[in-house]
Amino acid sequence: MKQKNKPNAAGAVTIVVTGDRPELFFQHCTSHGIRIWDVMKTSNQACQGTISLKDAKYIKVLRRGMHYKIKFIDKKGFPFIIRRYLRKKELLIAFILSCLFLFILSNIVWDVKITGVPKDIEEKIGKQLEEYGIQPGSWIFSLDSPKQIQQQLLSDVPELLWVGIDQKGTTFHLEGVEKIVVKEEAKPKPRNLIAAKKGIIKKMYVSQGVPKVDVHDYVEKGDLLVSGKMTDEEESEEDEKKKIKYVAADGDITALTWYEVKVSVPLKTSSEQLTGNQEKKYHLGFGNFKMPVWGFGSPDFKNIQQEKEETKLRFLKWDLPVKIIETKLHEKTYKSVKRTKQEAIEAGITQAKEQLKLELGEASILSEKVLHETIENGKVKLNLYMSVEENIIATQPLRQGD
């Protein structure tokens, strides 16, 4: 009787059965669902075979009441290998400490390399990286993501046009491109300056061209302010000759303009604010599973705003399927405010000014007047008339012969 070998990953033992017709004992085991392989008869009174480790306890039960002796002569499989190493505590501790040591070394920055920029900018970038905590000996999982570091560098080092950061194992490779400012002054083509909108001229400075209006003049949109068509007079002995020259009219003209702005302001409003109180939690992430390692329990905050940041762990040059998740819990509050009618009007005027400044850019709001006000559905609706001082210049191409 011989069966095909079975895998011994879960552990297997070889037994020797001694007695009269020992092969009958193996048949008895098989009839009770115990698998046996590598069965061979070593003598008339002895027979050996291999069984799974999990079936060893059933063998002793089946032997009861039978005149057979059972001896375990060989053990195979991972369970026995593990037991063998567990008995050697010094070796096991050394192995665990070695893995821990390698794990720690794999998550520490060992080198920072900067290429593609001049020496002075390289030194400036190096100092900036040290301020961010990126230097040999830093914990990798305590650093910001490469994308965040790139944005910080571009903001803090104005000489950089572009920067790329690549983390390879325990080394940060940074490649930068220096910003080269090339000033090219293109010669403007002949042009007139016209009014972009109606208004009363308040200030006027013309650096080139012929002024066609004066301070305090009222102009409509499209009116000519400065002409780019100039004449040079040359006198000869016989007659007077005039030469026409076309230039790019230039200057600075500001005017008093007017706008009608409509705004709506609620009498009740609420705002969200962070109190500054925060707590941090750390988790080990395995796929979608998270195991808390620090910061247990929930903070005593009524309203919470969360920020999450994930950092992958490494072992030597490999990324582990494990990540550290840092969660910042900020306490926030909601504040409800009831305005009076006058407070709503003041808020509406401020809102209208900000709105108008956003539309006009560089402009000065001189005065404002409430033309009409109503209260509807818990809101104060305002119709405002605002006086503004702003640059009203627009350019108009000038062709020779015009």
ZIKADA-V535554 format. One record per run of one state. SS is the DSSP state (hx for helix, st for strand, lp for the rest). FROM is the first residue (numbers start at 0). TO is the last residue. If there is no record, write none. Layout:
# ZIKADA-V535554
ss from to
SS FROM TO
SS FROM TO
This chain:
# ZIKADA-V535554
ss from to
lp 0 10
st 11 17
lp 18 21
hx 22 30
lp 31 34
st 35 42
lp 43 44
st 45 51
hx 52 62
lp 63 67
st 68 75
lp 76 76
hx 77 86
lp 87 87
hx 88 105
lp 106 106
st 107 107
lp 108 109
st 110 114
lp 115 117
hx 118 131
lp 132 137
st 138 138
hx 139 141
lp 142 144
hx 145 155
lp 156 158
st 159 167
lp 168 169
st 170 177
lp 178 189
st 190 194
lp 195 197
st 198 207
lp 208 208
st 209 210
lp 211 216
st 217 218
lp 219 222
st 223 226
lp 227 227
st 228 234
lp 235 238
st 239 245
lp 246 246
st 247 247
lp 248 248
st 249 265
lp 266 266
st 267 285
lp 286 287
st 288 293
lp 294 302
st 303 314
lp 315 316
st 317 337
lp 338 339
hx 340 359
lp 360 361
st 362 375
lp 376 377
st 378 390
lp 391 391
st 392 396
lp 397 401
